Amino acid sequence: MRLIQTTGLILFLLGFAIFIGSFFLSNFQITKEQLEEVLTESEIKTLEPHLQHMVNQEYGSNFSFIHDLNQTFIEANEFTMETYGLSKVDLEAIAGSSGASYPRDFSLDVLDQVFNSGDEVDIFKKKAFTDYGGWLDQRAYESREGLLGDLGSVAENFNKYGIIGQKGFDKYRVKDLKYELAKSSSTGPVKDSPWLFLGLTYALGILGAIMYILPKIKSDGPPGIRNNNIHFSPMKHRGWLGIVTGTFFISFYIFLYYFPEYMTNWIIMVDPVSFLLKGSPAGRFFLYGFLYTLTILVMGTRMLINYRHSNYQIARTISVMFFQTSFAFLIPEFLLRLNKPFFDFKNIWPLDYDFFFDNELSTLINSGSLGIFMLGWGIALIVLGVPILVYFFGKRWYCSWVCGCGGLAETLGDSYRQLSDKSLKAWKVEQWMVHAVLVFAVVMTAGVLYTYWTGSSEILGLNTYGIRETYGAWIGAGFAGVIGTGFYPLMGNRVWCRFGCPLAAYLGIVQRFKSRFRITTNGGQCISCGNCSTYCEMGIDVRWYAQRGQNIVRSSCVGCGICSAVCPRGVLNLENASEKSRFNKPVLIGNDSFEVRE
């Protein structure tokens, strides 16, 4: 058995090493044909003069290639600003001569005199000024300086928001084009033989992991959960190996969300799988979904072995493996193959924070009856599904049986559950943070819907596009991805679920006040071993409740049942009973009275 495990570890490390090494196995060369394939005609016209030095030049490093590409976009946008921007000379001309009499009313008719050449630049400036400065028409001014002040505000808004979006490359388009151009112009062994590298990385990694995991069925002895010196492990107790692992997770998510153009080889590697499933090349989120699903399947196998004495743990592990593989990965990809909207039927707002974005709503509404059904399904889950199912089963029905975030935490993150902070201070921080994110999500969504219905992006002085951009960058990517997974080896496996998930907050509010679910305790049997608290991934000091015989009705509890599984005395039980019996009265132990800890 030892030999099989050692061989498996070697194979896994070999596959992982090839995966990391493939990151650097690329050359890059842009051709005119690739520019025509990726860019629109107007984009080629804007970018090509600044890209000439890169065309047909071979780059041996993705870092040098992306650096030059970045500079090209910067130069193109600077030239666009100089060409189409409203200059001080333009504003002086619009304001008229310094000898003009005041007070007077400003008229947009003056634009016909200032921008009268008929060329593309003057036509654009005239239209843009009308769009951004139409509110100045027939406005009375006491002085030329007052008019110039308002003209300056128009020019500032126009130069900041109008030119780059219409004539240049905004940051979102730059990000997409850098990735598309990098992938299109990539050359090298991975591009030439994606199937080979797919086998050398994923196949070796999966085989090695399974060979390392399966022998534990016999080598671990009888079924049951063991400590196995977990608090002395460099991987499982904030040791050097855990820090290295966390650093890799964090780095991976940073590249995935913010710098996907550097990950071209990793994405090219899964192109064959993408073509099989949806008939088109892979993107960064296909790579993410593919890796995510494989991780849950492989580490789910480990979970099944470790908790094989518990039917409840087996059932919920199989459930999260099923829902991730089918609903989160395969079905959405098959929908794309059928030219239908990408849709995860198990994802729920506000975790699925972009569900109400204008582009998402338009896509669903314009997709016929299936799209309307998807929209109705999503709303029904929010309004009916969550409260009804939480009432009967607690938040565990989603967080521990269905959710992909919970699935990764329970499988990949199982080894780190003991790292969750059980202190009262952590609990207070958790309550404030998770509910603050929920409020943020509600405000952001309200702004999004306001813009969708009215067409106005301003509400109470706030820009709704800015709010959604901030939420997506800091919560959707930074918190849920970079911190939520990258901090597994540092703060436990449910960092996102505890401190950031807005859906967990919504589910928790219902569970706390209107649910039949609770964990019952038998204080007379508790021997204060502390296993329950140690293994609680949600940072609940379960022993505190068990010693006092109090039911656990905490809103953060996801009902994973591990506390019950590791209890040597059978003190803890997951139950769905009458709602009234959830909150038991203070328990008397000796002469001391203990209040219910909520």
C-alpha positions in Angstrom: 0.0 0.0 0.0 2.8 2.3 0.9 4.4 1.8 -2.5 1.1 2.6 -4.3 0.7 5.8 -2.3 4.3 6.9 -3.0 3.9 6.2 -6.7 0.7 8.1 -6.7 2.3 11.1 -5.0 5.1 11.0 -7.6 2.7 10.9 -10.5 0.6 13.8 -9.1 3.7 16.0 -8.5 5.0 15.1 -12.0 1.7 16.1 -13.6 1.5 19.3 -11.5 5.1 20.2 -12.4 4.3 19.8 -16.2 1.2 21.9 -15.6 3.3 24.7 -14.1 6.1 24.4 -16.6 3.6 24.6 -19.5 2.9 28.2 -18.4 6.2 29.2 -19.9 6.2 27.0 -23.0 5.0 29.6 -25.5 6.3 31.8 -28.3 4.1 34.6 -29.6 3.8 36.1 -33.1 1.0 38.4 -34.3 0.1 38.4 -38.0 -2.2 40.6 -40.0 -4.5 37.6 -40.4 -4.9 37.3 -36.6 -5.6 41.0 -36.3 -8.4 40.7 -38.8 -9.7 37.6 -37.0 -9.8 39.2 -33.5 -10.4 42.9 -34.1 -13.2 44.8 -35.9 -12.3 47.1 -38.8 -12.5 50.2 -36.8 -10.4 48.7 -34.1 -7.8 47.7 -36.6 -7.8 51.2 -38.0 -7.2 52.6 -34.5 -4.7 50.1 -33.3 -2.6 49.1 -36.3 -0.5 52.2 -36.6 0.8 51.6 -33.0 1.1 47.9 -33.5 3.4 47.8 -36.5 6.5 47.1 -34.5 4.9 43.9 -33.1 3.5 42.4 -36.3 5.4 39.3 -37.4 7.9 39.8 -34.6 8.5 36.6 -32.5 8.4 36.8 -28.7 9.9 34.1 -26.6 8.0 35.1 -23.4 4.4 35.9 -22.6 5.6 38.6 -20.2 7.5 40.6 -22.9 4.7 40.0 -25.4 2.0 41.3 -23.0 4.2 44.2 -21.9 4.5 45.4 -25.5 0.8 44.8 -26.1 -0.1 46.9 -23.1 2.0 49.8 -24.4 0.3 49.5 -27.7 -3.1 50.0 -26.2 -1.9 52.9 -24.1 -0.4 54.7 -27.1 -3.5 54.1 -29.2 -5.8 55.5 -26.5 -3.5 58.5 -25.9 -3.5 59.2 -29.7 -7.3 58.8 -29.7 -7.7 61.3 -26.8 -5.5 63.8 -28.6 -7.4 63.5 -31.8 -11.0 63.4 -30.6 -10.8 65.1 -27.2 -12.3 68.5 -26.5 -9.3 70.8 -26.2 -9.0 74.1 -24.5 -9.0 75.7 -27.9 -12.3 74.0 -28.7 -13.8 75.3 -25.5 -12.6 78.8 -26.1 -14.2 78.7 -29.6 -17.5 77.4 -28.2 -17.6 80.1 -25.5 -17.1 82.8 -28.2 -14.8 85.8 -28.2 -13.8 87.5 -25.0 -15.6 90.6 -26.1 -19.1 88.9 -26.2 -21.7 90.7 -24.1 -23.1 89.2 -20.9 -25.5 88.1 -19.5 -26.6 86.0 -22.4 -28.1 82.6 -23.2 -25.8 79.8 -24.5 -27.0 78.0 -27.7 -25.9 74.7 -29.1 -26.1 76.4 -32.6 -22.6 77.6 -32.0 -21.4 74.1 -32.6 -22.2 74.4 -36.3 -19.7 77.3 -36.5 -16.9 75.7 -34.4 -17.0 72.2 -35.9 -17.7 73.0 -39.5 -15.1 71.2 -41.5 -17.3 68.2 -42.2 -14.5 65.7 -41.4 -14.9 62.7 -39.1 -13.3 64.4 -36.1 -15.5 67.5 -36.2 -18.7 65.4 -36.7 -17.8 63.2 -33.8 -17.0 66.2 -31.5 -20.2 68.0 -32.4 -22.4 64.9 -31.7 -20.5 64.1 -28.5 -20.8 67.6 -27.2 -24.5 67.6 -27.9 -24.9 64.2 -26.0 -22.9 65.3 -23.0 -23.6 69.0 -23.0 -27.2 69.2 -24.2 -28.2 70.5 -20.8 -26.3 73.8 -21.5 -28.6 74.8 -24.3 -30.5 78.1 -23.6 -28.9 78.3 -20.2 -28.3 81.9 -19.0 -24.8 82.9 -18.0 -23.7 86.1 -16.3 -20.0 85.8 -17.4 -17.7 84.1 -19.8 -15.9 82.5 -17.0 -19.1 80.8 -15.7 -19.8 79.4 -19.2 -16.2 78.2 -19.5 -16.6 76.4 -16.2 -19.6 74.4 -17.3 -18.0 73.8 -20.7 -15.0 72.4 -18.8 -17.2 70.0 -16.9 -18.8 68.7 -20.1 -15.3 68.2 -21.7 -14.1 66.4 -18.6 -17.0 63.9 -18.6 -16.8 63.5 -22.3 -13.0 62.9 -22.3 -13.3 60.6 -19.4 -16.3 58.4 -20.4 -17.1 59.1 -24.1 -14.0 59.0 -26.2 -12.3 55.8 -25.1 -15.6 53.9 -25.1 -16.5 55.0 -28.6 -13.2 55.6 -30.4 -10.6 53.8 -28.3 -10.4 50.8 -26.1 -11.9 50.8 -22.6 -10.4 48.6 -19.9 -12.8 45.8 -20.4 -12.2 45.6 -24.2 -8.4 45.9 -23.6 -8.6 42.9 -21.2 -10.6 40.8 -23.7 -8.3 41.7 -26.6 -5.1 41.1 -24.8 -6.3 37.6 -24.0 -7.7 36.9 -27.5 -4.6 38.2 -29.2 -2.3 36.3 -26.8 -4.2 33.0 -27.4 -4.4 33.6 -31.2 -0.8 34.4 -31.6 0.6 31.7 -29.3 2.9 29.1 -30.8 4.7 26.2 -29.2 4.4 22.6 -28.1 1.2 23.1 -26.1 -0.6 24.7 -29.1 0.7 22.0 -31.3 -0.2 19.0 -29.1 -3.0 20.0 -26.6 -4.2 16.4 -26.1 -0.6 15.3 -25.2 -0.3 18.0 -22.5 -3.9 17.4 -21.3 -2.8 13.8 -20.6 0.6 14.7 -19.1 -1.0 17.1 -16.7 -4.6 16.2 -15.8 -4.5 12.5 -16.5 -1.3 12.0 -14.5 -2.5 14.3 -11.7 -5.9 12.5 -11.4 -4.3 9.0 -11.6 -1.7 10.0 -9.0 -4.3 11.5 -6.6 -6.5 8.4 -6.9 -3.5 6.1 -6.3 -2.6 8.1 -3.2 -6.2 8.2 -1.9 -7.6 4.7 -2.5 -5.2 2.7 -0.3 -6.4 4.7 2.7 -9.5 2.4 2.8 -7.3 -0.4 4.2 -4.3 1.5 5.6 -6.5 3.6 7.9 -7.9 0.6 9.6 -11.6 0.5 10.7 -13.9 3.4 9.5 -13.9 6.5 11.6 -12.4 10.0 11.6 -9.0 10.4 13.1 -6.8 13.3 14.1 -3.6 11.8 12.7 -1.4 14.5 14.1 -3.3 17.1 12.1 -2.2 20.0 14.3 1.5 19.1 13.6 1.1 18.8 9.8 2.9 21.5 7.8 0.1 21.3 5.2 -2.9 21.3 7.6 -1.9 23.6 10.4 -0.5 26.8 8.8 2.9 25.2 8.2 5.3 26.0 5.3 3.5 23.6 3.0 0.1 25.1 3.7 1.5 28.6 3.1 3.0 27.5 -0.3 -0.4 25.9 -1.2 -2.3 29.0 -0.2 0.1 31.2 -2.2 -0.5 29.0 -5.3 -4.3 29.2 -4.9 -4.1 33.0 -4.5 -1.8 33.4 -7.5 -4.0 31.2 -9.7 -7.2 33.3 -8.9 -5.4 36.6 -9.4 -4.2 35.5 -12.9 -7.6 34.0 -13.7 -9.7 37.1 -12.8 -7.3 39.9 -13.6 -4.6 38.7 -16.0 -6.0 35.8 -18.1 -3.8 36.7 -21.0 -0.9 35.1 -19.2 -2.8 31.8 -18.9 -3.1 31.0 -22.6 -1.3 27.7 -22.5 -3.4 26.4 -19.6 -6.6 27.4 -21.6 -5.3 26.0 -24.9 -4.7 22.7 -23.0 -8.4 22.2 -22.4 -9.5 23.3 -25.9 -10.1 19.7 -26.9 -12.5 19.2 -24.0 -14.3 22.4 -24.8 -14.8 21.4 -28.4 -16.2 18.1 -27.3 -18.7 19.7 -25.0 -19.8 22.9 -26.6 -18.1 22.9 -30.1 -16.0 26.0 -29.5 -12.6 26.9 -28.0 -12.2 27.2 -24.3 -12.1 30.4 -22.4 -10.7 31.2 -18.9 -13.9 30.3 -17.2 -14.2 27.0 -19.0 -10.7 26.2 -17.6 -11.9 27.3 -14.2 -15.1 25.2 -14.4 -13.1 22.2 -15.6 -10.5 22.4 -12.9 -13.2 23.1 -10.3 -15.2 20.1 -11.2 -12.3 17.7 -11.4 -11.1 18.9 -8.0 -14.5 18.2 -6.4 -14.7 14.8 -8.0 -11.2 13.7 -6.9 -11.3 15.2 -3.5 -14.9 14.1 -3.1 -13.5 10.5 -3.5 -11.2 11.3 -0.6 -14.2 12.6 1.4 -16.1 9.4 0.8 -13.3 7.3 2.1 -12.6 9.4 5.1 -16.2 9.6 6.2 -17.3 6.1 4.9 -18.8 5.2 8.4 -21.5 7.9 8.0 -24.3 7.5 5.5 -25.2 11.2 5.8 -21.7 12.3 4.8 -21.6 9.8 1.9 -25.0 11.1 0.6 -24.1 14.8 0.8 -20.7 14.3 -0.7 -22.2 12.4 -3.7 -24.8 15.2 -3.9 -22.3 18.1 -4.2 -20.2 16.0 -6.8 -23.4 15.4 -8.8 -24.6 19.0 -8.8 -21.2 20.5 -9.6 -20.6 18.1 -12.5 -24.1 18.2 -14.0 -25.8 21.5 -13.2 -22.7 23.8 -12.8 -20.5 22.4 -15.6 -22.0 20.0 -18.2 -25.5 21.4 -18.6 -24.4 25.0 -19.1 -21.8 23.9 -21.7 -24.4 21.8 -23.6 -26.7 24.8 -23.6 -24.0 26.8 -25.3 -23.6 24.0 -27.9 -27.4 24.4 -28.6 -27.0 28.2 -28.9 -28.9 28.7 -25.7 -27.9 31.0 -22.8 -25.3 29.8 -20.4 -27.3 29.1 -17.2 -26.5 27.3 -13.9 -29.9 26.2 -12.6 -28.7 25.7 -9.1 -27.1 29.2 -8.7 -29.2 31.7 -6.8 -29.0 35.5 -6.4 -27.4 37.2 -4.6 -24.5 34.6 -4.8 -25.2 34.8 -8.6 -24.8 38.6 -8.3 -25.0 39.3 -12.0 -28.4 37.5 -12.5 -30.2 40.9 -12.8 -27.6 42.7 -14.9 -29.1 44.3 -18.0 -27.1 42.1 -20.4 -28.2 38.9 -18.6 -31.8 40.0 -18.5 -31.8 40.9 -22.2 -30.1 37.6 -23.1 -32.7 35.6 -21.2 -35.7 37.6 -22.4 -34.5 37.5 -26.1 -34.0 33.7 -25.9 -37.6 32.7 -26.2 -39.5 30.4 -24.0 -36.4 28.7 -22.5 -34.9 32.0 -21.5 -38.2 33.2 -19.9 -38.3 29.9 -18.0 -34.7 30.4 -16.8 -35.6 33.9 -15.6 -38.7 32.7 -13.9 -36.8 29.7 -12.3 -34.2 32.0 -10.9 -36.7 34.4 -9.4 -38.8 31.5 -8.0 -35.7 30.1 -6.2 -35.1 33.5 -4.6 -38.7 34.2 -3.5 -40.0 30.7 -2.9 -37.3 28.1 -3.0 -35.0 29.6 -0.3 -37.6 30.3 2.4 -39.6 27.0 1.9 -36.6 24.7 1.7 -34.8 26.4 4.6 -37.9 26.2 6.7 -38.0 22.4 6.3 -34.3 21.5 6.0 -32.3 24.5 7.1 -29.6 26.2 5.0 -27.9 22.8 4.7 -30.0 21.8 1.7 -28.0 24.4 -0.3 -24.8 25.1 1.5 -23.9 21.4 2.1 -25.7 19.5 -0.6 -25.9 21.7 -3.7 -23.6 24.8 -3.7 -20.4 24.7 -5.7 -18.6 27.0 -3.3 -19.6 24.7 -0.4 -18.8 21.6 -2.5 -15.2 22.8 -3.0 -14.9 23.8 0.7 -16.2 20.4 1.8 -13.9 18.3 -0.5 -10.7 20.2 -1.3 -11.0 22.2 1.9 -11.9 19.4 4.3 -8.3 19.1 5.5 -8.4 22.7 6.7 -11.7 22.8 8.6 -9.9 22.8 12.0 -8.3 26.2 11.1 -11.6 28.2 11.5 -11.4 30.7 14.2 -13.9 29.8 17.0 -13.4 33.0 19.1 -16.3 35.3 20.0 -14.4 38.2 18.2 -14.4 36.2 15.0 -18.1 35.5 15.4 -18.9 39.2 15.7 -16.7 40.1 12.7 -18.4 37.4 10.7 -21.9 38.7 11.6 -21.1 42.3 10.5 -19.2 41.3 7.3 -21.5 38.8 5.8 -24.6 40.9 6.4 -22.8 44.0 5.1 -22.0 42.1 1.8 -25.7 41.1 1.6 -26.7 44.8 1.9 -24.1 45.7 -0.7 -25.5 43.1 -3.0 -29.1 44.4 -2.5 -28.1 48.0 -3.1 -26.0 47.1 -6.2 -28.9 45.0 -7.7 -31.4 47.8 -7.0 -29.2 50.2 -8.9 -28.8 47.7 -11.7 -32.6 47.3 -12.1 -33.1 51.0 -11.8 -30.8 51.5 -14.8 -32.4 48.7 -16.7 -35.9 50.2 -16.3 -35.1 53.9 -16.6 -32.0 54.0 -18.7 -30.3 56.3 -16.2 -27.1 55.3 -14.6 -27.3 57.9 -11.8 -29.3 57.4 -8.6 -28.9 59.6 -5.5 -25.6 60.9 -6.9 -24.2 57.4 -7.3 -23.2 55.7 -10.6 -24.8 52.3 -10.8 -22.2 51.0 -13.2 -19.5 52.0 -10.8 -21.3 50.2 -7.9 -21.6 46.9 -9.9 -18.0 47.2 -11.1 -16.8 47.6 -7.5 -18.9 44.7 -6.3 -17.7 42.4 -9.1 -14.0 43.3 -8.6 -13.9 43.3 -4.8 -16.6 40.8 -3.8 -17.2 38.6 -6.9 -13.6 38.1 -7.8 -11.4 39.3 -4.9 -13.4 38.0 -1.9 -15.1 34.9 -3.3 -12.2 33.8 -5.4 -8.8 35.1 -4.3 -9.5 35.2 -0.5 -12.3 32.6 -0.4 -10.2 29.8 -1.8 -6.7 31.0 -1.4 -7.1 31.3 2.4 -8.2 27.7 2.9 -4.7 26.8 4.4 -4.7 30.0 6.5 -8.2 30.5 7.9 -10.1 27.3 7.2 -12.2 26.1 4.3 -15.3 28.3 4.7 -13.8 31.8 4.8 -16.1 33.0 2.0 -19.2 31.2 3.3 -18.6 32.6 6.8 -17.6 36.2 6.1 -18.6 37.0 2.6 -21.4 35.0 0.9 -24.6 37.1 0.6 -26.7 34.0 -0.1 -25.4 32.4 3.1 -26.5 35.5 4.9 -30.0 35.4 3.4 -30.3 31.6 4.1 -29.0 32.2 7.6 -31.6 34.8 8.4 -34.4 32.5 7.5 -32.8 29.5 9.3 -32.2 31.6 12.5 -35.8 32.7 12.8 -38.0 30.4 10.7 -36.8 26.9 10.3 -37.4 23.4 11.7 -33.8 22.5 11.5 -31.5 22.4 14.5 -28.7 20.3 16.0 -29.9 18.8 19.3 -27.5 18.0 22.1 -27.4 15.7 25.1 -25.3 17.5 27.7 -25.3 14.6 30.1 -23.3 12.5 27.6 -20.7 15.2 26.7 -17.2 14.4 27.8 -15.8 17.8 26.6 -13.3 16.1 24.2 -13.6 19.1 21.9 -13.8 17.2 18.6 -17.0 18.9 17.6 -15.6 22.4 18.0 -12.3 21.5 16.4 -13.9 20.2 13.2 -16.6 22.9 12.9 -15.7 24.7 9.6 -18.1 27.6 10.4 -16.2 28.6 13.5 -19.0 27.6 16.0 -17.8 26.5 19.4 -20.1 23.5 19.4 -18.8 22.1 22.7 -20.1 25.2 24.5 -23.6 24.2 23.5 -23.1 20.5 24.0 -21.9 21.0 27.6 -25.1 22.9 28.4 -27.4 20.6 26.5 -28.5 23.5 24.3 -29.8 23.1 20.7 -27.6 24.7 18.1 -29.6 27.1 16.0 -26.9 29.5 14.8 -27.6 31.2 11.5 -24.1 30.4 10.2 -24.5 26.6 10.7 -24.5 24.8 7.3 -25.6 21.5 8.7 -22.6 19.6 7.4 -22.9 17.2 10.3 -19.2 16.7 10.8 -19.6 17.6 14.5 -22.0 14.7 14.9 -19.8 12.4 12.9 -16.7 13.0 15.1 -18.6 12.9 18.4 -17.5 9.7 20.3 -20.6 9.7 22.5 -23.4 10.5 20.1 -24.2 13.7 21.8 -25.1 15.7 18.7 -27.9 14.9 16.2 -29.2 16.8 13.1 -33.0 17.0 13.3 -35.9 18.6 11.5 -38.7 18.9 14.2 -41.3 21.4 15.1 -40.3 25.0 15.0 -41.3 25.7 18.6 -38.8 23.1 20.0 -35.8 24.7 18.4 -35.1 27.2 21.2 -34.8 25.4 24.5 -34.9 27.1 27.9 -31.8 27.9 30.0 -30.3 24.7 31.4 -29.5 24.4 35.1 -26.2 22.7 35.9 -25.6 22.7 39.6 -26.2 26.1 41.0 -25.2 27.9 37.8 -27.7 29.3 35.2 -26.6 29.5 31.6 -28.5 31.6 29.2 -29.2 30.4 25.7 -26.3 31.5 23.4 -27.8 32.7 20.1 
